[in-house]
Amino acid sequence: MTNLTNLRKDSGGFLLDPSDWCLPLAEMIAKEFDDELTKEHWVVIYYIRENFDLHQKKIQQLNEKDS
């Protein structure tokens, strides 16, 4: 599991290593904004994660072809 206290982020607060993302991290970020994640939030979060994973795999495949 990712150590939630030592995450590397850029100046905008985005994770430098996307593999650091996990469900507890989403909950921790929501708490930073004094918010609680609802079912609707999770639907959007899962949709975005699935698309990221899909496109990340395609990018990796293209990079492997170029190597």
mmCIF file of the N, C-alpha and C atoms, coordinates in Angstrom:
data_MODEL
# 
_entry.id   MODEL 
# 
loop_
_atom_site.group_PDB 
_atom_site.id 
_atom_site.type_symbol 
_atom_site.label_atom_id 
_atom_site.label_alt_id 
_atom_site.label_comp_id 
_atom_site.label_asym_id 
_atom_site.label_entity_id 
_atom_site.label_seq_id 
_atom_site.pdbx_PDB_ins_code 
_atom_site.Cartn_x 
_atom_site.Cartn_y 
_atom_site.Cartn_z 
_atom_site.occupancy 
_atom_site.B_iso_or_equiv 
_atom_site.pdbx_formal_charge 
_atom_site.auth_seq_id 
_atom_site.auth_comp_id 
_atom_site.auth_asym_id 
_atom_site.auth_atom_id 
_atom_site.pdbx_PDB_model_num 
ATOM 1   N N  . MET A 1 1  ? 0.836   -1.187 0.000   1.00 0.00 ? 1  MET A N  1 
ATOM 2   C CA . MET A 1 1  ? 0.000   0.000  0.000   1.00 0.00 ? 1  MET A CA 1 
ATOM 3   C C  . MET A 1 1  ? 0.877   1.245  0.000   1.00 0.00 ? 1  MET A C  1 
ATOM 4   N N  . THR A 1 2  ? 0.401   2.266  -0.629  1.00 0.00 ? 2  THR A N  1 
ATOM 5   C CA . THR A 1 2  ? 1.111   3.530  -0.715  1.00 0.00 ? 2  THR A CA 1 
ATOM 6   C C  . THR A 1 2  ? 1.196   4.191  0.653   1.00 0.00 ? 2  THR A C  1 
ATOM 7   N N  . ASN A 1 3  ? 2.352   4.762  0.961   1.00 0.00 ? 3  ASN A N  1 
ATOM 8   C CA . ASN A 1 3  ? 2.515   5.546  2.182   1.00 0.00 ? 3  ASN A CA 1 
ATOM 9   C C  . ASN A 1 3  ? 1.928   6.925  1.901   1.00 0.00 ? 3  ASN A C  1 
ATOM 10  N N  . LEU A 1 4  ? 0.803   7.229  2.506   1.00 0.00 ? 4  LEU A N  1 
ATOM 11  C CA . LEU A 1 4  ? 0.076   8.458  2.200   1.00 0.00 ? 4  LEU A CA 1 
ATOM 12  C C  . LEU A 1 4  ? 0.754   9.708  2.735   1.00 0.00 ? 4  LEU A C  1 
ATOM 13  N N  . THR A 1 5  ? 1.767   9.557  3.545   1.00 0.00 ? 5  THR A N  1 
ATOM 14  C CA . THR A 1 5  ? 2.429   10.734 4.104   1.00 0.00 ? 5  THR A CA 1 
ATOM 15  C C  . THR A 1 5  ? 3.624   11.194 3.282   1.00 0.00 ? 5  THR A C  1 
ATOM 16  N N  . ASN A 1 6  ? 4.127   10.353 2.407   1.00 0.00 ? 6  ASN A N  1 
ATOM 17  C CA . ASN A 1 6  ? 5.332   10.700 1.635   1.00 0.00 ? 6  ASN A CA 1 
ATOM 18  C C  . ASN A 1 6  ? 5.087   10.702 0.136   1.00 0.00 ? 6  ASN A C  1 
ATOM 19  N N  . LEU A 1 7  ? 3.938   11.177 -0.291  1.00 0.00 ? 7  LEU A N  1 
ATOM 20  C CA . LEU A 1 7  ? 3.638   11.191 -1.718  1.00 0.00 ? 7  LEU A CA 1 
ATOM 21  C C  . LEU A 1 7  ? 4.384   12.328 -2.406  1.00 0.00 ? 7  LEU A C  1 
ATOM 22  N N  . ARG A 1 8  ? 4.934   12.008 -3.558  1.00 0.00 ? 8  ARG A N  1 
ATOM 23  C CA . ARG A 1 8  ? 5.621   13.038 -4.344  1.00 0.00 ? 8  ARG A CA 1 
ATOM 24  C C  . ARG A 1 8  ? 4.586   13.697 -5.256  1.00 0.00 ? 8  ARG A C  1 
ATOM 25  N N  . LYS A 1 9  ? 4.525   15.051 -5.179  1.00 0.00 ? 9  LYS A N  1 
ATOM 26  C CA . LYS A 1 9  ? 3.565   15.810 -5.983  1.00 0.00 ? 9  LYS A CA 1 
ATOM 27  C C  . LYS A 1 9  ? 4.287   16.942 -6.697  1.00 0.00 ? 9  LYS A C  1 
ATOM 28  N N  . ASP A 1 10 ? 3.690   17.400 -7.807  1.00 0.00 ? 10 ASP A N  1 
ATOM 29  C CA . ASP A 1 10 ? 4.241   18.559 -8.491  1.00 0.00 ? 10 ASP A CA 1 
ATOM 30  C C  . ASP A 1 10 ? 3.723   19.834 -7.824  1.00 0.00 ? 10 ASP A C  1 
ATOM 31  N N  . SER A 1 11 ? 4.082   20.984 -8.376  1.00 0.00 ? 11 SER A N  1 
ATOM 32  C CA . SER A 1 11 ? 3.708   22.261 -7.759  1.00 0.00 ? 11 SER A CA 1 
ATOM 33  C C  . SER A 1 11 ? 2.192   22.490 -7.763  1.00 0.00 ? 11 SER A C  1 
ATOM 34  N N  . GLY A 1 12 ? 1.459   21.770 -8.627  1.00 0.00 ? 12 GLY A N  1 
ATOM 35  C CA . GLY A 1 12 ? 0.005   21.881 -8.667  1.00 0.00 ? 12 GLY A CA 1 
ATOM 36  C C  . GLY A 1 12 ? -0.692  20.898 -7.743  1.00 0.00 ? 12 GLY A C  1 
ATOM 37  N N  . GLY A 1 13 ? 0.097   20.072 -7.067  1.00 0.00 ? 13 GLY A N  1 
ATOM 38  C CA . GLY A 1 13 ? -0.477  19.093 -6.152  1.00 0.00 ? 13 GLY A CA 1 
ATOM 39  C C  . GLY A 1 13 ? -0.812  17.760 -6.792  1.00 0.00 ? 13 GLY A C  1 
ATOM 40  N N  . PHE A 1 14 ? -0.434  17.581 -8.058  1.00 0.00 ? 14 PHE A N  1 
ATOM 41  C CA . PHE A 1 14 ? -0.715  16.325 -8.752  1.00 0.00 ? 14 PHE A CA 1 
ATOM 42  C C  . PHE A 1 14 ? 0.365   15.287 -8.456  1.00 0.00 ? 14 PHE A C  1 
ATOM 43  N N  . LEU A 1 15 ? -0.051  14.034 -8.362  1.00 0.00 ? 15 LEU A N  1 
ATOM 44  C CA . LEU A 1 15 ? 0.898   12.949 -8.093  1.00 0.00 ? 15 LEU A CA 1 
ATOM 45  C C  . LEU A 1 15 ? 1.920   12.837 -9.210  1.00 0.00 ? 15 LEU A C  1 
ATOM 46  N N  . LEU A 1 16 ? 3.179   12.687 -8.843  1.00 0.00 ? 16 LEU A N  1 
ATOM 47  C CA . LEU A 1 16 ? 4.218   12.459 -9.841  1.00 0.00 ? 16 LEU A CA 1 
ATOM 48  C C  . LEU A 1 16 ? 4.213   11.011 -10.318 1.00 0.00 ? 16 LEU A C  1 
ATOM 49  N N  . ASP A 1 17 ? 3.793   10.112 -9.466  1.00 0.00 ? 17 ASP A N  1 
ATOM 50  C CA . ASP A 1 17 ? 3.706   8.698  -9.821  1.00 0.00 ? 17 ASP A CA 1 
ATOM 51  C C  . ASP A 1 17 ? 2.251   8.268  -9.720  1.00 0.00 ? 17 ASP A C  1 
ATOM 52  N N  . PRO A 1 18 ? 1.566   8.111  -10.875 1.00 0.00 ? 18 PRO A N  1 
ATOM 53  C CA . PRO A 1 18 ? 0.144   7.753  -10.848 1.00 0.00 ? 18 PRO A CA 1 
ATOM 54  C C  . PRO A 1 18 ? -0.153  6.449  -10.121 1.00 0.00 ? 18 PRO A C  1 
ATOM 55  N N  . SER A 1 19 ? 0.836   5.580  -9.996  1.00 0.00 ? 19 SER A N  1 
ATOM 56  C CA . SER A 1 19 ? 0.593   4.319  -9.306  1.00 0.00 ? 19 SER A CA 1 
ATOM 57  C C  . SER A 1 19 ? 0.447   4.517  -7.796  1.00 0.00 ? 19 SER A C  1 
ATOM 58  N N  . ASP A 1 20 ? 0.749   5.728  -7.309  1.00 0.00 ? 20 ASP A N  1 
ATOM 59  C CA . ASP A 1 20 ? 0.549   6.023  -5.890  1.00 0.00 ? 20 ASP A CA 1 
ATOM 60  C C  . ASP A 1 20 ? -0.930  6.180  -5.543  1.00 0.00 ? 20 ASP A C  1 
ATOM 61  N N  . TRP A 1 21 ? -1.770  6.381  -6.544  1.00 0.00 ? 21 TRP A N  1 
ATOM 62  C CA . TRP A 1 21 ? -3.189  6.620  -6.281  1.00 0.00 ? 21 TRP A CA 1 
ATOM 63  C C  . TRP A 1 21 ? -3.835  5.369  -5.689  1.00 0.00 ? 21 TRP A C  1 
ATOM 64  N N  . CYS A 1 22 ? -4.712  5.584  -4.686  1.00 0.00 ? 22 CYS A N  1 
ATOM 65  C CA . CYS A 1 22 ? -5.454  4.493  -4.074  1.00 0.00 ? 22 CYS A CA 1 
ATOM 66  C C  . CYS A 1 22 ? -6.726  5.072  -3.446  1.00 0.00 ? 22 CYS A C  1 
ATOM 67  N N  . LEU A 1 23 ? -7.649  4.201  -3.090  1.00 0.00 ? 23 LEU A N  1 
ATOM 68  C CA . LEU A 1 23 ? -8.915  4.653  -2.508  1.00 0.00 ? 23 LEU A CA 1 
ATOM 69  C C  . LEU A 1 23 ? -8.718  5.474  -1.231  1.00 0.00 ? 23 LEU A C  1 
ATOM 70  N N  . PRO A 1 24 ? -7.866  5.029  -0.299  1.00 0.00 ? 24 PRO A N  1 
ATOM 71  C CA . PRO A 1 24 ? -7.667  5.853  0.901   1.00 0.00 ? 24 PRO A CA 1 
ATOM 72  C C  . PRO A 1 24 ? -7.136  7.254  0.580   1.00 0.00 ? 24 PRO A C  1 
ATOM 73  N N  . LEU A 1 25 ? -6.343  7.373  -0.481  1.00 0.00 ? 25 LEU A N  1 
ATOM 74  C CA . LEU A 1 25 ? -5.837  8.686  -0.876  1.00 0.00 ? 25 LEU A CA 1 
ATOM 75  C C  . LEU A 1 25 ? -6.986  9.584  -1.311  1.00 0.00 ? 25 LEU A C  1 
ATOM 76  N N  . ALA A 1 26 ? -7.919  9.053  -2.076  1.00 0.00 ? 26 ALA A N  1 
ATOM 77  C CA . ALA A 1 26 ? -9.082  9.843  -2.504  1.00 0.00 ? 26 ALA A CA 1 
ATOM 78  C C  . ALA A 1 26 ? -9.859  10.338 -1.293  1.00 0.00 ? 26 ALA A C  1 
ATOM 79  N N  . GLU A 1 27 ? -10.027 9.482  -0.319  1.00 0.00 ? 27 GLU A N  1 
ATOM 80  C CA . GLU A 1 27 ? -10.743 9.867  0.902   1.00 0.00 ? 27 GLU A CA 1 
ATOM 81  C C  . GLU A 1 27 ? -9.967  10.923 1.681   1.00 0.00 ? 27 GLU A C  1 
ATOM 82  N N  . MET A 1 28 ? -8.640  10.788 1.723   1.00 0.00 ? 28 MET A N  1 
ATOM 83  C CA . MET A 1 28 ? -7.814  11.750 2.438   1.00 0.00 ? 28 MET A CA 1 
ATOM 84  C C  . MET A 1 28 ? -7.893  13.129 1.765   1.00 0.00 ? 28 MET A C  1 
ATOM 85  N N  . ILE A 1 29 ? -7.850  13.148 0.442   1.00 0.00 ? 29 ILE A N  1 
ATOM 86  C CA . ILE A 1 29 ? -7.939  14.410 -0.290  1.00 0.00 ? 29 ILE A CA 1 
ATOM 87  C C  . ILE A 1 29 ? -9.290  15.066 -0.045  1.00 0.00 ? 29 ILE A C  1 
ATOM 88  N N  . ALA A 1 30 ? -10.356 14.284 -0.053  1.00 0.00 ? 30 ALA A N  1 
ATOM 89  C CA . ALA A 1 30 ? -11.684 14.832 0.209   1.00 0.00 ? 30 ALA A CA 1 
ATOM 90  C C  . ALA A 1 30 ? -11.736 15.471 1.592   1.00 0.00 ? 30 ALA A C  1 
ATOM 91  N N  . LYS A 1 31 ? -11.123 14.839 2.572   1.00 0.00 ? 31 LYS A N  1 
ATOM 92  C CA . LYS A 1 31 ? -11.114 15.390 3.933   1.00 0.00 ? 31 LYS A CA 1 
ATOM 93  C C  . LYS A 1 31 ? -10.350 16.700 3.995   1.00 0.00 ? 31 LYS A C  1 
ATOM 94  N N  . GLU A 1 32 ? -9.298  16.833 3.163   1.00 0.00 ? 32 GLU A N  1 
ATOM 95  C CA . GLU A 1 32 ? -8.555  18.085 3.117   1.00 0.00 ? 32 GLU A CA 1 
ATOM 96  C C  . GLU A 1 32 ? -9.457  19.242 2.691   1.00 0.00 ? 32 GLU A C  1 
ATOM 97  N N  . PHE A 1 33 ? -10.497 18.920 1.911   1.00 0.00 ? 33 PHE A N  1 
ATOM 98  C CA . PHE A 1 33 ? -11.446 19.926 1.438   1.00 0.00 ? 33 PHE A CA 1 
ATOM 99  C C  . PHE A 1 33 ? -12.730 19.924 2.273   1.00 0.00 ? 33 PHE A C  1 
ATOM 100 N N  . ASP A 1 34 ? -12.662 19.296 3.447   1.00 0.00 ? 34 ASP A N  1 
ATOM 101 C CA . ASP A 1 34 ? -13.827 19.196 4.334   1.00 0.00 ? 34 ASP A CA 1 
ATOM 102 C C  . ASP A 1 34 ? -15.041 18.640 3.598   1.00 0.00 ? 34 ASP A C  1 
ATOM 103 N N  . ASP A 1 35 ? -14.818 17.593 2.829   1.00 0.00 ? 35 ASP A N  1 
ATOM 104 C CA . ASP A 1 35 ? -15.885 16.974 2.062   1.00 0.00 ? 35 ASP A CA 1 
ATOM 105 C C  . ASP A 1 35 ? -15.858 15.470 2.295   1.00 0.00 ? 35 ASP A C  1 
ATOM 106 N N  . GLU A 1 36 ? -16.990 14.832 2.100   1.00 0.00 ? 36 GLU A N  1 
ATOM 107 C CA . GLU A 1 36 ? -17.080 13.380 2.177   1.00 0.00 ? 36 GLU A CA 1 
ATOM 108 C C  . GLU A 1 36 ? -17.520 12.872 0.817   1.00 0.00 ? 36 GLU A C  1 
ATOM 109 N N  . LEU A 1 37 ? -16.869 11.819 0.346   1.00 0.00 ? 37 LEU A N  1 
ATOM 110 C CA . LEU A 1 37 ? -17.183 11.298 -0.981  1.00 0.00 ? 37 LEU A CA 1 
ATOM 111 C C  . LEU A 1 37 ? -18.510 10.544 -0.966  1.00 0.00 ? 37 LEU A C  1 
ATOM 112 N N  . THR A 1 38 ? -19.366 10.913 -1.920  1.00 0.00 ? 38 THR A N  1 
ATOM 113 C CA . THR A 1 38 ? -20.671 10.272 -2.060  1.00 0.00 ? 38 THR A CA 1 
ATOM 114 C C  . THR A 1 38 ? -20.595 9.207  -3.142  1.00 0.00 ? 38 THR A C  1 
ATOM 115 N N  . LYS A 1 39 ? -21.675 8.476  -3.319  1.00 0.00 ? 39 LYS A N  1 
ATOM 116 C CA . LYS A 1 39 ? -21.753 7.472  -4.388  1.00 0.00 ? 39 LYS A CA 1 
ATOM 117 C C  . LYS A 1 39 ? -21.477 8.120  -5.747  1.00 0.00 ? 39 LYS A C  1 
ATOM 118 N N  . GLU A 1 40 ? -22.014 9.318  -5.938  1.00 0.00 ? 40 GLU A N  1 
ATOM 119 C CA . GLU A 1 40 ? -21.822 10.022 -7.211  1.00 0.00 ? 40 GLU A CA 1 
ATOM 120 C C  . GLU A 1 40 ? -20.352 10.380 -7.434  1.00 0.00 ? 40 GLU A C  1 
ATOM 121 N N  . HIS A 1 41 ? -19.671 10.782 -6.359  1.00 0.00 ? 41 HIS A N  1 
ATOM 122 C CA . HIS A 1 41 ? -18.238 11.052 -6.482  1.00 0.00 ? 41 HIS A CA 1 
ATOM 123 C C  . HIS A 1 41 ? -17.498 9.806  -6.938  1.00 0.00 ? 41 HIS A C  1 
ATOM 124 N N  . TRP A 1 42 ? -17.812 8.667  -6.305  1.00 0.00 ? 42 TRP A N  1 
ATOM 125 C CA . TRP A 1 42 ? -17.105 7.425  -6.633  1.00 0.00 ? 42 TRP A CA 1 
ATOM 126 C C  . TRP A 1 42 ? -17.356 6.992  -8.067  1.00 0.00 ? 42 TRP A C  1 
ATOM 127 N N  . VAL A 1 43 ? -18.547 7.233  -8.585  1.00 0.00 ? 43 VAL A N  1 
ATOM 128 C CA . VAL A 1 43 ? -18.833 6.905  -9.989  1.00 0.00 ? 43 VAL A CA 1 
ATOM 129 C C  . VAL A 1 43 ? -17.888 7.681  -10.897 1.00 0.00 ? 43 VAL A C  1 
ATOM 130 N N  . VAL A 1 44 ? -17.731 8.967  -10.626 1.00 0.00 ? 44 VAL A N  1 
ATOM 131 C CA . VAL A 1 44 ? -16.837 9.799  -11.437 1.00 0.00 ? 44 VAL A CA 1 
ATOM 132 C C  . VAL A 1 44 ? -15.380 9.373  -11.249 1.00 0.00 ? 44 VAL A C  1 
ATOM 133 N N  . ILE A 1 45 ? -14.977 9.121  -10.010 1.00 0.00 ? 45 ILE A N  1 
ATOM 134 C CA . ILE A 1 45 ? -13.597 8.708  -9.731  1.00 0.00 ? 45 ILE A CA 1 
ATOM 135 C C  . ILE A 1 45 ? -13.258 7.422  -10.476 1.00 0.00 ? 45 ILE A C  1 
ATOM 136 N N  . TYR A 1 46 ? -14.139 6.427  -10.408 1.00 0.00 ? 46 TYR A N  1 
ATOM 137 C CA . TYR A 1 46 ? -13.870 5.161  -11.101 1.00 0.00 ? 46 TYR A CA 1 
ATOM 138 C C  . TYR A 1 46 ? -13.848 5.342  -12.612 1.00 0.00 ? 46 TYR A C  1 
ATOM 139 N N  . TYR A 1 47 ? -14.727 6.186  -13.143 1.00 0.00 ? 47 TYR A N  1 
ATOM 140 C CA . TYR A 1 47 ? -14.738 6.447  -14.588 1.00 0.00 ? 47 TYR A CA 1 
ATOM 141 C C  . TYR A 1 47 ? -13.403 7.056  -15.030 1.00 0.00 ? 47 TYR A C  1 
ATOM 142 N N  . ILE A 1 48 ? -12.949 8.052  -14.302 1.00 0.00 ? 48 ILE A N  1 
ATOM 143 C CA . ILE A 1 48 ? -11.686 8.712  -14.647 1.00 0.00 ? 48 ILE A CA 1 
ATOM 144 C C  . ILE A 1 48 ? -10.518 7.744  -14.520 1.00 0.00 ? 48 ILE A C  1 
ATOM 145 N N  . ARG A 1 49 ? -10.491 6.948  -13.453 1.00 0.00 ? 49 ARG A N  1 
ATOM 146 C CA . ARG A 1 49 ? -9.398  5.988  -13.267 1.00 0.00 ? 49 ARG A CA 1 
ATOM 147 C C  . ARG A 1 49 ? -9.369  4.942  -14.376 1.00 0.00 ? 49 ARG A C  1 
ATOM 148 N N  . GLU A 1 50 ? -10.538 4.436  -14.769 1.00 0.00 ? 50 GLU A N  1 
ATOM 149 C CA . GLU A 1 50 ? -10.586 3.441  -15.847 1.00 0.00 ? 50 GLU A CA 1 
ATOM 150 C C  . GLU A 1 50 ? -10.057 4.026  -17.146 1.00 0.00 ? 50 GLU A C  1 
ATOM 151 N N  . ASN A 1 51 ? -10.444 5.261  -17.456 1.00 0.00 ? 51 ASN A N  1 
ATOM 152 C CA . ASN A 1 51 ? -9.965  5.890  -18.685 1.00 0.00 ? 51 ASN A CA 1 
ATOM 153 C C  . ASN A 1 51 ? -8.479  6.179  -18.610 1.00 0.00 ? 51 ASN A C  1 
ATOM 154 N N  . PHE A 1 52 ? -7.994  6.610  -17.461 1.00 0.00 ? 52 PHE A N  1 
ATOM 155 C CA . PHE A 1 52 ? -6.565  6.851  -17.308 1.00 0.00 ? 52 PHE A CA 1 
ATOM 156 C C  . PHE A 1 52 ? -5.798  5.550  -17.540 1.00 0.00 ? 52 PHE A C  1 
ATOM 157 N N  . ASP A 1 53 ? -6.245  4.480  -16.888 1.00 0.00 ? 53 ASP A N  1 
ATOM 158 C CA . ASP A 1 53 ? -5.562  3.194  -17.034 1.00 0.00 ? 53 ASP A CA 1 
ATOM 159 C C  . ASP A 1 53 ? -5.554  2.735  -18.487 1.00 0.00 ? 53 ASP A C  1 
ATOM 160 N N  . LEU A 1 54 ? -6.673  2.877  -19.174 1.00 0.00 ? 54 LEU A N  1 
ATOM 161 C CA . LEU A 1 54 ? -6.771  2.464  -20.572 1.00 0.00 ? 54 LEU A CA 1 
ATOM 162 C C  . LEU A 1 54 ? -5.797  3.257  -21.436 1.00 0.00 ? 54 LEU A C  1 
ATOM 163 N N  . HIS A 1 55 ? -5.798  4.566  -21.290 1.00 0.00 ? 55 HIS A N  1 
ATOM 164 C CA . HIS A 1 55 ? -4.938  5.409  -22.126 1.00 0.00 ? 55 HIS A CA 1 
ATOM 165 C C  . HIS A 1 55 ? -3.476  5.282  -21.740 1.00 0.00 ? 55 HIS A C  1 
ATOM 166 N N  . GLN A 1 56 ? -3.203  5.063  -20.485 1.00 0.00 ? 56 GLN A N  1 
ATOM 167 C CA . GLN A 1 56 ? -1.821  4.872  -20.049 1.00 0.00 ? 56 GLN A CA 1 
ATOM 168 C C  . GLN A 1 56 ? -1.239  3.613  -20.686 1.00 0.00 ? 56 GLN A C  1 
ATOM 169 N N  . LYS A 1 57 ? -2.049  2.549  -20.760 1.00 0.00 ? 57 LYS A N  1 
ATOM 170 C CA . LYS A 1 57 ? -1.587  1.311  -21.396 1.00 0.00 ? 57 LYS A CA 1 
ATOM 171 C C  . LYS A 1 57 ? -1.305  1.539  -22.871 1.00 0.00 ? 57 LYS A C  1 
ATOM 172 N N  . LYS A 1 58 ? -2.163  2.309  -23.549 1.00 0.00 ? 58 LYS A N  1 
ATOM 173 C CA . LYS A 1 58 ? -1.951  2.598  -24.966 1.00 0.00 ? 58 LYS A CA 1 
ATOM 174 C C  . LYS A 1 58 ? -0.676  3.396  -25.180 1.00 0.00 ? 58 LYS A C  1 
ATOM 175 N N  . ILE A 1 59 ? -0.430  4.359  -24.304 1.00 0.00 ? 59 ILE A N  1 
ATOM 176 C CA . ILE A 1 59 ? 0.793   5.164  -24.400 1.00 0.00 ? 59 ILE A CA 1 
ATOM 177 C C  . ILE A 1 59 ? 2.016   4.280  -24.203 1.00 0.00 ? 59 ILE A C  1 
ATOM 178 N N  . GLN A 1 60 ? 1.971   3.379  -23.234 1.00 0.00 ? 60 GLN A N  1 
ATOM 179 C CA . GLN A 1 60 ? 3.089   2.480  -22.990 1.00 0.00 ? 60 GLN A CA 1 
ATOM 180 C C  . GLN A 1 60 ? 3.336   1.590  -24.196 1.00 0.00 ? 60 GLN A C  1 
ATOM 181 N N  . GLN A 1 61 ? 2.266   1.102  -24.832 1.00 0.00 ? 61 GLN A N  1 
ATOM 182 C CA . GLN A 1 61 ? 2.408   0.252  -26.010 1.00 0.00 ? 61 GLN A CA 1 
ATOM 183 C C  . GLN A 1 61 ? 3.053   1.031  -27.156 1.00 0.00 ? 61 GLN A C  1 
ATOM 184 N N  . LEU A 1 62 ? 2.644   2.280  -27.347 1.00 0.00 ? 62 LEU A N  1 
ATOM 185 C CA . LEU A 1 62 ? 3.232   3.101  -28.400 1.00 0.00 ? 62 LEU A CA 1 
ATOM 186 C C  . LEU A 1 62 ? 4.707   3.368  -28.112 1.00 0.00 ? 62 LEU A C  1 
ATOM 187 N N  . ASN A 1 63 ? 5.034   3.625  -26.874 1.00 0.00 ? 63 ASN A N  1 
ATOM 188 C CA . ASN A 1 63 ? 6.432   3.867  -26.508 1.00 0.00 ? 63 ASN A CA 1 
ATOM 189 C C  . ASN A 1 63 ? 7.277   2.620  -26.737 1.00 0.00 ? 63 ASN A C  1 
ATOM 190 N N  . GLU A 1 64 ? 6.723   1.452  -26.468 1.00 0.00 ? 64 GLU A N  1 
ATOM 191 C CA . GLU A 1 64 ? 7.455   0.214  -26.689 1.00 0.00 ? 64 GLU A CA 1 
ATOM 192 C C  . GLU A 1 64 ? 7.700   -0.024 -28.177 1.00 0.00 ? 64 GLU A C  1 
ATOM 193 N N  . LYS A 1 65 ? 6.741   0.362  -29.028 1.00 0.00 ? 65 LYS A N  1 
ATOM 194 C CA . LYS A 1 65 ? 6.907   0.220  -30.477 1.00 0.00 ? 65 LYS A CA 1 
ATOM 195 C C  . LYS A 1 65 ? 8.035   1.109  -30.975 1.00 0.00 ? 65 LYS A C  1 
ATOM 196 N N  . ASP A 1 66 ? 8.136   2.322  -30.402 1.00 0.00 ? 66 ASP A N  1 
ATOM 197 C CA . ASP A 1 66 ? 9.164   3.261  -30.827 1.00 0.00 ? 66 ASP A CA 1 
ATOM 198 C C  . ASP A 1 66 ? 10.560  2.881  -30.348 1.00 0.00 ? 66 ASP A C  1 
ATOM 199 N N  . SER A 1 67 ? 10.648  2.015  -29.363 1.00 0.00 ? 67 SER A N  1 
ATOM 200 C CA . SER A 1 67 ? 11.967  1.638  -28.798 1.00 0.00 ? 67 SER A CA 1 
ATOM 201 C C  . SER A 1 67 ? 12.691  0.677  -29.689 1.00 0.00 ? 67 SER A C  1 
# 
